[in-house]
Amino acid sequence: MRTLPLFLIPAALVISCSPVDVEDVLTESAETSASYKITRYITGDPADVTTTTQSGTVLMGGSTDVDAAFQWMISRSGGGDFVVIRATGADGYNPYIFSELGGVNSVESIVIKGKKDASDIGVYNTIIQAEALFIAGGDQNDYVSNWKNTILEDAINYLINVKHVPVGGTSAGLAILGDAYFDAAKGTVLSDDALDNPYSNKVSIGYNDFIDHPYLVNTITDSHYNSPDRKGRHLTFMARLVKDYGIDVKGIGVEEETAVCVDENGIGYVYGINNVYFCKKNTLGPETCVSGTPLTWNRSNQAVRVYKVPATVTGTNTFNLITWASGTGGSWWYFWAENGTFFEAQ
């Protein structure tokens, strides 16, 4: 985990309530740096504001965005400046957040395509001044290979751990927020392939060297979880982390059109239309997790204990990410694998 360079830490950061002046002249522009080719789109008031913020984390499962999760972030931003970072795409989130949802001073989308871009001091300064940060979907290998070990990584960790503003991500943006992550360095991997060989070069996992989140320690996330190819690979990722690092591994799997919003007390509220799966190692590690051999992590059909939480529009169902032992509105399940075949049952 990188340490934030001392010369980049603001000497003082005073967060105070500063409501948006509705008579401000609103502007929208896109400007590209000739030297770094960083494309920036800003909608709203370009002047920086400071507001009172609350920490929070949004883990969104991909596909259609969850309005309630963004509104949760906006509320916790205090109506400040909302920044979206991505490696591809453009300003699609700007009109959605600023005009459709509303309640922020500005929305700025920054397309950060390479390591040089991620080392740009202007980008760094924009991010540390944000009152909310969202990481768009895409290819998480772009994020890992280009953002890790740069001042962009430092800026994200600063917002989470020092400034305490809401930070979220969807799909690939969700994938990098855990202490452990599938980096997709060799492309995606399906469950059958991962289960058949846990040490396939496509099962490429990073651990404890990127995003530093207090409620996602030893946790690996996965998105698009209602696709039939995700649960088995997620179990394989967890087995690898137990085998390689000896950790008490945890996992969060989020289905599409669904999000979990984790507050400052570690309580996750599940919004949307599908489910979130909170997974925790329940037994000893896998019986068989070696290269070229199908995964067996059975331990009497109880390898991983899972709390499956159905989403609601108002986020009434919850899970406690401090204890990892209780929630509301959900049901307990188990995941396991036997000779490369995935199983789940209550």
KOLRO-119851 format. One line per 5 residues: number of its first residue (from 1); for each residue y, z, x of C-alpha. Coordinates in steps of 0.02 Angstrom, whole numbers, padded with zeros to 5 digits. Layout:
! residues N
NUM> Y,Z,X ~ ... $
END
This chain:
! residues 346
1> 00000,00000,00000 ~ 00168,-00050,00074 ~ 00306,00076,00094 ~ 00476,00023,00027 ~ 00587,-00016,00178 $
6> 00722,00117,00192 ~ 00861,-00009,00214 ~ 00815,-00086,00045 ~ 00815,00074,-00058 ~ 00980,00096,-00152 $
11> 01072,00250,-00088 ~ 01098,00309,-00265 ~ 01045,00243,-00434 ~ 01131,00322,-00583 ~ 01052,00277,-00750 $
16> 01169,00309,-00896 ~ 01186,00249,-01074 ~ 01292,00091,-01077 ~ 01283,-00003,-01242 ~ 01300,-00192,-01246 $
21> 01473,-00255,-01294 ~ 01437,-00376,-01435 ~ 01600,-00468,-01399 ~ 01546,-00515,-01223 ~ 01539,-00702,-01194 $
26> 01355,-00749,-01181 ~ 01301,-00880,-01056 ~ 01142,-00974,-01019 ~ 01113,-01064,-00856 ~ 00981,-01116,-00731 $
31> 01017,-01118,-00546 ~ 00905,-01165,-00401 ~ 00922,-01103,-00222 ~ 00926,-01251,-00103 ~ 00848,-01151,00037 $
36> 00707,-01068,-00058 ~ 00693,-01175,-00214 ~ 00691,-01021,-00324 ~ 00730,-01068,-00503 ~ 00819,-00936,-00607 $
41> 00861,-00943,-00792 ~ 00977,-00814,-00869 ~ 01017,-00792,-01053 ~ 01148,-00666,-01108 ~ 01276,-00567,-01010 $
46> 01258,-00602,-00823 ~ 01347,-00439,-00778 ~ 01230,-00299,-00726 ~ 01222,-00146,-00839 ~ 01141,00023,-00817 $
51> 01053,00110,-00961 ~ 00943,00260,-00989 ~ 00763,00203,-00970 ~ 00590,00272,-01002 ~ 00438,00225,-00899 $
56> 00297,00131,-00982 ~ 00165,00000,-00949 ~ 00112,-00146,-01057 ~ -00058,-00227,-01029 ~ -00069,-00383,-01137 $
61> -00228,-00483,-01159 ~ -00159,-00660,-01163 ~ -00137,-00799,-01291 ~ -00002,-00763,-01421 ~ 00118,-00628,-01364 $
66> 00123,-00463,-01458 ~ 00297,-00437,-01530 ~ 00275,-00250,-01552 ~ 00233,-00228,-01367 ~ 00392,-00318,-01313 $
71> 00493,-00217,-01438 ~ 00417,-00060,-01362 ~ 00475,-00117,-01190 ~ 00649,-00162,-01255 ~ 00667,00010,-01334 $
76> 00619,00094,-01170 ~ 00737,-00019,-01073 ~ 00885,00057,-01165 ~ 00946,-00119,-01204 ~ 00973,-00162,-01022 $
81> 00930,-00316,-00919 ~ 00754,-00385,-00948 ~ 00678,-00485,-00803 ~ 00526,-00599,-00815 ~ 00439,-00658,-00656 $
86> 00314,-00799,-00642 ~ 00246,-00930,-00521 ~ 00248,-01077,-00642 ~ 00337,-01122,-00803 ~ 00519,-01100,-00848 $
91> 00624,-00999,-00971 ~ 00507,-00988,-01120 ~ 00526,-00800,-01132 ~ 00716,-00803,-01134 ~ 00749,-00859,-01313 $
96> 00598,-00759,-01375 ~ 00655,-00593,-01300 ~ 00844,-00616,-01313 ~ 00863,-00706,-01480 ~ 00703,-00678,-01580 $
101> 00676,-00495,-01534 ~ 00851,-00449,-01475 ~ 00924,-00286,-01414 ~ 00945,-00323,-01229 ~ 01097,-00360,-01121 $
106> 01014,-00511,-01041 ~ 00848,-00595,-01003 ~ 00821,-00677,-00834 ~ 00665,-00778,-00790 ~ 00632,-00808,-00605 $
111> 00503,-00935,-00547 ~ 00436,-00871,-00381 ~ 00320,-01001,-00307 ~ 00285,-00945,-00130 ~ 00290,-00804,-00003 $
116> 00461,-00858,00058 ~ 00527,-00846,-00120 ~ 00449,-00673,-00138 ~ 00541,-00619,00020 ~ 00711,-00670,-00046 $
121> 00836,-00526,-00048 ~ 00925,-00597,-00200 ~ 00765,-00592,-00301 ~ 00730,-00416,-00238 ~ 00903,-00356,-00291 $
126> 00888,-00434,-00464 ~ 00721,-00349,-00494 ~ 00771,-00174,-00435 ~ 00923,-00184,-00550 ~ 00815,-00227,-00702 $
131> 00785,-00106,-00845 ~ 00622,-00195,-00892 ~ 00505,-00312,-00799 ~ 00370,-00426,-00869 ~ 00246,-00530,-00768 $
136> 00199,-00690,-00858 ~ 00027,-00768,-00865 ~ -00033,-00903,-00747 ~ -00149,-00893,-00597 ~ -00162,-00719,-00522 $
141> -00206,-00793,-00353 ~ -00027,-00859,-00346 ~ 00033,-00682,-00369 ~ -00087,-00600,-00248 ~ -00073,-00729,-00109 $
146> 00116,-00751,-00120 ~ 00184,-00583,-00180 ~ 00074,-00455,-00092 ~ 00150,-00381,00067 ~ 00326,-00441,00025 $
151> 00483,-00355,-00036 ~ 00441,-00420,-00210 ~ 00289,-00305,-00208 ~ 00405,-00165,-00151 ~ 00525,-00202,-00295 $
156> 00387,-00194,-00426 ~ 00323,-00029,-00357 ~ 00501,00038,-00351 ~ 00526,00003,-00537 ~ 00361,00088,-00581 $
161> 00370,00240,-00469 ~ 00554,00274,-00432 ~ 00666,00198,-00565 ~ 00537,00224,-00704 ~ 00569,00072,-00813 $
166> 00444,-00017,-00927 ~ 00338,-00143,-00831 ~ 00210,-00257,-00911 ~ 00107,-00414,-00892 ~ -00002,-00534,-00989 $
171> -00162,-00621,-00933 ~ -00137,-00649,-00745 ~ 00011,-00531,-00753 ~ -00103,-00397,-00824 ~ -00237,-00434,-00693 $
176> -00130,-00378,-00546 ~ -00067,-00214,-00618 ~ -00223,-00112,-00585 ~ -00260,-00021,-00423 ~ -00406,-00144,-00408 $
181> -00395,-00325,-00460 ~ -00492,-00488,-00472 ~ -00388,-00605,-00366 ~ -00466,-00772,-00418 ~ -00453,-00832,-00237 $
186> -00599,-00951,-00267 ~ -00555,-00989,-00447 ~ -00615,-00903,-00603 ~ -00790,-00834,-00624 ~ -00895,-00824,-00781 $
191> -01002,-00675,-00827 ~ -01169,-00763,-00800 ~ -01120,-00813,-00624 ~ -01052,-00641,-00578 ~ -01203,-00551,-00649 $
196> -01322,-00671,-00562 ~ -01243,-00636,-00391 ~ -01116,-00493,-00379 ~ -01071,-00550,-00203 ~ -01038,-00732,-00247 $
201> -00881,-00791,-00157 ~ -00803,-00811,-00329 ~ -00816,-00623,-00359 ~ -00662,-00591,-00252 ~ -00587,-00418,-00276 $
206> -00440,-00325,-00200 ~ -00420,-00138,-00198 ~ -00280,-00014,-00163 ~ -00165,-00135,-00074 ~ -00044,-00208,-00201 $
211> 00028,-00128,-00358 ~ 00037,00061,-00356 ~ 00027,00131,-00532 ~ -00005,00317,-00563 ~ -00108,00288,-00722 $
216> -00210,00141,-00656 ~ -00285,00222,-00501 ~ -00463,00157,-00467 ~ -00442,00045,-00621 ~ -00475,-00141,-00637 $
221> -00409,-00236,-00787 ~ -00468,-00396,-00871 ~ -00389,-00504,-01006 ~ -00448,-00630,-01138 ~ -00587,-00505,-01168 $
226> -00647,-00578,-01332 ~ -00698,-00734,-01238 ~ -00887,-00720,-01218 ~ -00878,-00737,-01028 ~ -00777,-00580,-00987 $
231> -00873,-00417,-01019 ~ -01016,-00455,-00899 ~ -00900,-00505,-00758 ~ -00793,-00350,-00786 ~ -00949,-00241,-00773 $
236> -00991,-00334,-00612 ~ -00817,-00302,-00541 ~ -00839,-00117,-00579 ~ -01011,-00114,-00497 ~ -00941,-00196,-00341 $
241> -00801,-00067,-00330 ~ -00927,00076,-00343 ~ -01040,-00004,-00212 ~ -00903,-00056,-00090 ~ -00782,00090,-00104 $
246> -00881,00232,-00184 ~ -00746,00262,-00314 ~ -00755,00336,-00488 ~ -00710,00166,-00559 ~ -00624,00133,-00724 $
251> -00585,-00028,-00817 ~ -00473,-00089,-00958 ~ -00522,-00247,-01051 ~ -00392,-00318,-01171 ~ -00430,-00449,-01302 $
256> -00310,-00590,-01344 ~ -00159,-00560,-01457 ~ -00176,-00375,-01415 ~ -00085,-00254,-01298 ~ -00098,-00074,-01243 $
261> 00067,00014,-01212 ~ 00050,00165,-01097 ~ 00189,00295,-01109 ~ 00253,00418,-00979 ~ 00119,00544,-01031 $
266> -00025,00423,-01002 ~ -00059,00391,-01187 ~ -00101,00210,-01226 ~ -00053,00141,-01397 ~ -00148,-00016,-01450 $
271> -00045,-00150,-01539 ~ -00097,-00319,-01606 ~ -00247,-00389,-01700 ~ -00402,-00366,-01591 ~ -00473,-00231,-01474 $
276> -00450,-00144,-01308 ~ -00598,-00075,-01209 ~ -00573,00077,-01097 ~ -00721,00083,-00978 ~ -00773,00220,-00857 $
281> -00919,00241,-00738 ~ -01038,00358,-00827 ~ -01187,00374,-00710 ~ -01233,00348,-00529 ~ -01189,00179,-00458 $
286> -01288,00020,-00485 ~ -01473,00019,-00447 ~ -01461,-00157,-00374 ~ -01297,-00232,-00316 ~ -01329,-00346,-00167 $
291> -01290,-00523,-00116 ~ -01400,-00656,-00194 ~ -01487,-00539,-00317 ~ -01446,-00515,-00502 ~ -01354,-00355,-00545 $
296> -01445,-00206,-00616 ~ -01336,-00061,-00669 ~ -01435,00022,-00805 ~ -01457,00210,-00774 ~ -01544,00234,-00942 $
301> -01433,00109,-01036 ~ -01278,00214,-01003 ~ -01202,00142,-00844 ~ -01024,00131,-00910 ~ -00954,00229,-01056 $
306> -00831,00129,-01161 ~ -00704,00179,-01292 ~ -00669,00027,-01401 ~ -00502,00040,-01489 ~ -00454,-00080,-01630 $
311> -00272,-00132,-01627 ~ -00151,-00105,-01771 ~ 00019,-00179,-01805 ~ 00099,-00008,-01782 ~ -00004,00050,-01633 $
316> -00078,00200,-01721 ~ -00242,00200,-01621 ~ -00236,00274,-01447 ~ -00325,00320,-01286 ~ -00286,00455,-01158 $
321> -00274,00382,-00982 ~ -00255,00554,-00906 ~ -00423,00625,-00962 ~ -00513,00459,-00995 ~ -00615,00559,-01120 $
326> -00525,00552,-01288 ~ -00437,00437,-01407 ~ -00400,00406,-01590 ~ -00463,00272,-01708 ~ -00596,00204,-01590 $
331> -00783,00216,-01560 ~ -00891,00253,-01407 ~ -01003,00119,-01332 ~ -01103,00089,-01173 ~ -01108,-00063,-01059 $
336> -01251,-00097,-00937 ~ -01342,-00238,-00849 ~ -01526,-00267,-00816 ~ -01579,-00402,-00693 ~ -01421,-00503,-00723 $
341> -01415,-00484,-00912 ~ -01271,-00391,-00994 ~ -01299,-00267,-01136 ~ -01185,-00164,-01248 ~ -01227,-00036,-01382 $
346> -01162,00119,-01467 $
END
